[in-house]
Amino acid sequence: VQLQASGGGLVQGGGSLRLSCAASSRTFSVYGMAWFRQAPGKEREFVAAISQSGSTIYADSVKGRFTISRDNTKNTQYLQMNNLKPEDTAVYYCAANYGGYATRGHSTYDYWGQGTQVTVSS
């Protein structure tokens, strides 16, 4: 499956962005989906995930500010990011696992998108 992330950009602190990740697969509904991010000089870190049944998990650093969702009719997942902070600046990657799980480990994901840059100014 191919994943195409979009929606990144430059935003002031306190602002909002919505990221999208479109999947090429007709069996999108069976996949567990997630967002990870990587800031310059740092390791890739987990942001949020949603299972095939719609259960969600979040990193503590984004809980209450970010919301992950999916629309199986459009083969797309979303990440609504509110109250953005400069420390949210990173390249955001979407990922999918065929097991349908929502997990935090990047090694559990089988497919990755190309990333979209999010920059939050102070």
Backbone bond lengths (Angstrom), bond angles and torsions (degrees), N, CA, C in turn:
res aa  C-N    CA-C-N  psi(-1)  N-CA   C-N-CA  omega(-1)  CA-C   N-CA-C  phi
1 V - - - 1.452 - - 1.523 108.53 -
2 Q 1.325 116.24 141.94 1.456 121.22 176.76 1.520 109.57 -104.66
3 L 1.337 115.47 138.00 1.455 121.98 -178.82 1.513 109.54 -117.76
4 Q 1.313 116.59 133.64 1.457 122.33 -178.83 1.518 109.11 -124.23
5 A 1.328 115.75 108.87 1.460 120.94 179.61 1.523 110.46 -90.84
6 S 1.324 115.90 145.96 1.458 121.45 178.31 1.517 109.51 -154.61
7 G 1.338 115.61 170.47 1.452 120.66 174.72 1.515 115.03 105.46
8 G 1.318 117.77 -4.49 1.448 119.84 178.50 1.513 111.85 -69.53
9 G 1.319 115.59 171.36 1.455 120.08 178.81 1.516 111.33 167.93
10 L 1.326 114.21 -167.83 1.464 122.36 179.22 1.519 108.82 -103.78
11 V 1.322 116.30 129.53 1.456 120.56 -178.58 1.527 108.77 -143.32
12 Q 1.310 116.19 150.44 1.464 120.38 176.95 1.527 110.34 -77.08
13 G 1.291 115.68 153.69 1.455 120.66 175.38 1.521 111.30 -53.15
14 G 1.328 116.44 136.83 1.454 121.55 -176.63 1.513 113.63 91.47
15 G 1.315 115.89 -10.10 1.460 120.53 -179.15 1.515 113.15 -83.68
16 S 1.328 115.15 -174.45 1.463 121.75 -176.31 1.517 111.45 -132.59
17 L 1.316 115.05 152.14 1.455 123.21 171.86 1.514 108.21 -143.78
18 R 1.328 116.22 153.79 1.461 120.37 171.87 1.515 109.12 -123.64
19 L 1.305 115.45 119.86 1.456 121.37 176.12 1.523 109.66 -91.61
20 S 1.319 115.00 146.96 1.453 121.68 176.03 1.519 109.59 -124.44
21 C 1.318 115.65 150.57 1.465 121.28 176.20 1.518 107.43 -137.71
22 A 1.324 116.08 108.47 1.455 121.56 -179.21 1.518 109.67 -94.43
23 A 1.326 115.54 133.38 1.459 121.20 -179.30 1.520 110.45 -108.04
24 S 1.319 115.66 145.84 1.454 120.34 -177.89 1.521 112.87 -84.88
25 S 1.312 117.34 -12.41 1.458 121.60 -172.59 1.520 112.67 -81.62
26 R 1.356 116.00 139.47 1.460 120.83 174.93 1.518 111.41 -76.18
27 T 1.347 116.57 -13.66 1.465 120.96 178.89 1.525 111.10 -101.22
28 F 1.319 116.12 29.68 1.460 122.08 -177.75 1.519 111.95 -50.84
29 S 1.314 118.26 -36.77 1.460 122.12 -172.97 1.532 112.78 -63.24
30 V 1.331 117.99 -20.42 1.464 118.95 -177.27 1.528 111.96 -86.95
31 Y 1.316 117.04 -11.81 1.457 120.40 -174.78 1.521 112.69 -83.39
32 G 1.323 115.28 142.30 1.445 120.39 162.66 1.524 107.32 -81.47
33 M 1.322 117.21 138.50 1.460 121.76 -174.55 1.518 110.27 -123.39
34 A 1.316 115.23 153.62 1.464 118.50 -178.14 1.522 110.91 -154.42
35 W 1.314 113.85 164.83 1.462 122.90 170.25 1.523 107.86 -122.25
36 F 1.313 114.73 135.94 1.456 123.74 171.58 1.522 107.45 -124.84
37 R 1.313 115.92 164.33 1.462 119.19 176.11 1.517 110.13 -143.04
38 Q 1.322 114.55 156.07 1.461 120.58 179.38 1.509 109.41 -140.95
39 A 1.310 115.55 118.16 1.455 122.33 176.67 1.530 108.44 -91.42
40 P 1.329 117.54 157.30 1.464 120.84 -179.84 1.530 112.05 -55.23
41 G 1.317 116.44 128.93 1.452 120.67 177.71 1.509 115.25 78.12
42 K 1.330 116.13 3.90 1.471 119.96 -179.05 1.518 110.95 -120.00
43 E 1.317 115.91 162.50 1.449 120.75 176.75 1.528 110.40 -77.38
44 R 1.324 114.11 157.53 1.455 119.06 175.84 1.524 109.01 -65.52
45 E 1.327 116.55 135.33 1.454 120.15 -178.14 1.522 111.47 -127.87
46 F 1.298 114.24 150.66 1.457 122.66 178.96 1.521 110.81 -69.86
47 V 1.338 115.88 140.23 1.459 121.15 176.89 1.536 110.57 -114.72
48 A 1.332 116.41 -57.85 1.459 120.84 -176.53 1.521 109.16 -161.38
49 A 1.335 115.06 156.24 1.460 120.16 178.01 1.513 109.97 -146.69
50 I 1.339 114.87 154.20 1.458 121.39 177.83 1.522 108.33 -137.31
51 S 1.329 115.85 133.00 1.459 120.17 -178.35 1.527 110.85 -82.86
52 Q 1.313 115.61 174.74 1.464 119.14 178.46 1.530 110.90 -64.41
53 S 1.320 117.79 -24.86 1.462 121.07 179.50 1.523 112.81 -89.62
54 G 1.335 116.63 -4.93 1.457 120.42 177.44 1.514 115.63 99.37
55 S 1.327 117.81 1.66 1.463 119.95 175.53 1.525 109.66 -69.11
56 T 1.324 115.74 143.44 1.464 119.84 -175.72 1.524 111.54 -125.89
57 I 1.329 115.41 151.06 1.458 122.72 172.22 1.524 107.76 -138.00
58 Y 1.332 116.28 152.78 1.450 121.65 -176.08 1.524 110.73 -136.92
59 A 1.319 115.47 152.72 1.451 120.77 167.57 1.519 108.11 -69.77
60 D 1.313 116.38 146.54 1.471 119.93 -178.84 1.522 111.96 -58.58
61 S 1.319 116.16 -32.49 1.461 120.20 -175.41 1.526 113.44 -68.99
62 V 1.331 117.79 -17.46 1.469 120.15 -177.76 1.523 112.40 -118.08
63 K 1.327 117.27 -5.67 1.456 120.71 -176.89 1.520 110.36 -59.72
64 G 1.330 115.66 131.55 1.451 120.86 -178.70 1.515 114.18 89.25
65 R 1.337 116.99 -12.10 1.468 121.01 179.01 1.527 111.58 -114.84
66 F 1.325 116.84 -35.03 1.461 121.80 -177.53 1.531 109.40 -107.80
67 T 1.339 115.57 148.05 1.460 121.19 175.91 1.523 109.37 -134.04
68 I 1.323 115.72 124.50 1.463 120.22 176.57 1.527 108.27 -97.90
69 S 1.321 115.90 142.87 1.456 120.78 178.58 1.522 108.70 -151.29
70 R 1.311 115.16 171.03 1.455 120.04 178.86 1.521 109.35 -145.31
71 D 1.327 114.72 150.18 1.450 121.87 174.55 1.523 106.59 -126.29
72 N 1.321 116.07 100.09 1.464 120.25 -175.72 1.528 112.44 -67.38
73 T 1.327 117.12 -22.29 1.472 119.45 178.28 1.526 111.35 -72.44
74 K 1.333 115.90 -20.89 1.466 120.87 -179.90 1.523 112.32 -111.12
75 N 1.341 116.99 3.64 1.470 120.96 -178.27 1.526 111.37 52.85
76 T 1.319 116.52 43.04 1.452 121.25 -173.33 1.519 111.10 -138.45
77 Q 1.332 114.94 140.34 1.452 119.44 169.87 1.524 108.43 -113.57
78 Y 1.335 115.63 159.97 1.451 121.12 -175.81 1.525 110.10 -132.89
79 L 1.332 113.94 156.75 1.458 120.15 169.94 1.524 106.96 -134.23
80 Q 1.312 115.98 106.14 1.458 121.66 175.72 1.522 108.17 -85.71
81 M 1.312 116.62 120.00 1.455 122.06 -176.39 1.526 109.26 -115.55
82 N 1.305 116.36 115.65 1.460 122.33 179.75 1.524 110.24 -115.27
83 N 1.322 115.37 161.38 1.464 121.13 178.99 1.533 110.83 48.63
84 L 1.316 115.20 51.63 1.457 119.84 -176.74 1.515 112.00 -66.97
85 K 1.326 114.84 146.42 1.462 122.43 -178.57 1.529 108.94 -121.58
86 P 1.322 118.07 156.35 1.472 119.99 178.75 1.528 112.38 -55.16
87 E 1.315 117.81 -31.80 1.467 120.41 -179.89 1.528 112.64 -72.27
88 D 1.332 117.94 -6.42 1.464 120.80 173.74 1.531 111.47 -83.42
89 T 1.324 117.09 -6.15 1.458 120.97 179.59 1.525 110.53 -61.79
90 A 1.336 115.80 124.50 1.456 121.44 -176.62 1.523 108.85 -178.41
91 V 1.323 114.99 170.01 1.456 120.32 165.52 1.526 107.07 -87.68
92 Y 1.319 116.33 127.32 1.456 121.77 -177.98 1.526 109.27 -101.72
93 Y 1.322 114.77 130.50 1.462 121.77 -178.70 1.524 109.96 -116.99
94 C 1.327 116.13 139.45 1.453 118.89 170.92 1.530 109.09 -99.27
95 A 1.310 115.12 152.95 1.455 121.24 -175.65 1.521 109.93 -145.08
96 A 1.328 115.35 156.81 1.462 121.23 -178.75 1.521 110.43 -138.91
97 N 1.327 115.90 143.16 1.466 119.46 171.89 1.513 109.54 -126.68
98 Y 1.339 114.55 139.35 1.454 119.36 -174.47 1.513 111.88 -73.10
99 G 1.328 117.77 -14.47 1.459 119.79 179.15 1.513 113.71 -73.35
100 G 1.333 116.68 -13.88 1.454 119.69 177.92 1.519 114.66 83.84
101 Y 1.335 116.95 7.98 1.454 120.66 -173.84 1.527 112.78 -88.32
102 A 1.319 115.06 157.02 1.459 122.05 168.00 1.525 105.95 -105.62
103 T 1.324 116.04 105.45 1.465 120.39 -177.38 1.524 110.42 -131.33
104 R 1.331 115.77 162.84 1.470 121.88 -176.70 1.527 113.22 -93.47
105 G 1.305 117.62 -18.57 1.455 119.77 -174.31 1.516 112.38 -84.18
106 H 1.340 116.04 127.91 1.465 118.11 -177.75 1.526 111.70 -66.74
107 S 1.333 117.90 -24.00 1.457 120.04 -178.70 1.521 112.35 -71.72
108 T 1.322 117.69 -12.62 1.464 121.57 -179.66 1.530 112.78 -86.80
109 Y 1.316 116.62 -1.23 1.456 120.71 -179.04 1.523 110.61 -103.80
110 D 1.325 114.24 136.42 1.459 121.07 -172.71 1.526 113.37 -93.42
111 Y 1.307 116.76 -27.33 1.465 121.08 -174.17 1.522 109.67 -132.29
112 W 1.331 114.97 144.47 1.461 121.66 -177.29 1.520 110.70 -133.60
113 G 1.332 114.97 143.72 1.449 120.44 172.46 1.517 110.47 -86.45
114 Q 1.322 115.93 -179.01 1.463 120.99 -172.50 1.520 113.60 -86.84
115 G 1.312 118.92 -12.08 1.454 120.75 178.46 1.516 113.02 95.91
116 T 1.320 115.37 148.45 1.462 122.23 175.47 1.522 107.96 -137.50
117 Q 1.331 116.08 135.26 1.461 121.18 -173.86 1.530 111.06 -81.24
118 V 1.312 115.63 130.94 1.461 122.54 171.95 1.518 107.96 -119.09
119 T 1.326 116.26 124.26 1.462 121.72 179.47 1.522 108.71 -125.30
120 V 1.327 115.50 124.57 1.459 121.43 -178.51 1.520 108.10 -114.96
121 S 1.312 116.04 120.18 1.458 120.68 -179.36 1.524 109.98 -91.36
122 S 1.316 114.32 151.32 1.471 118.86 -178.62 1.519 111.30 -90.81
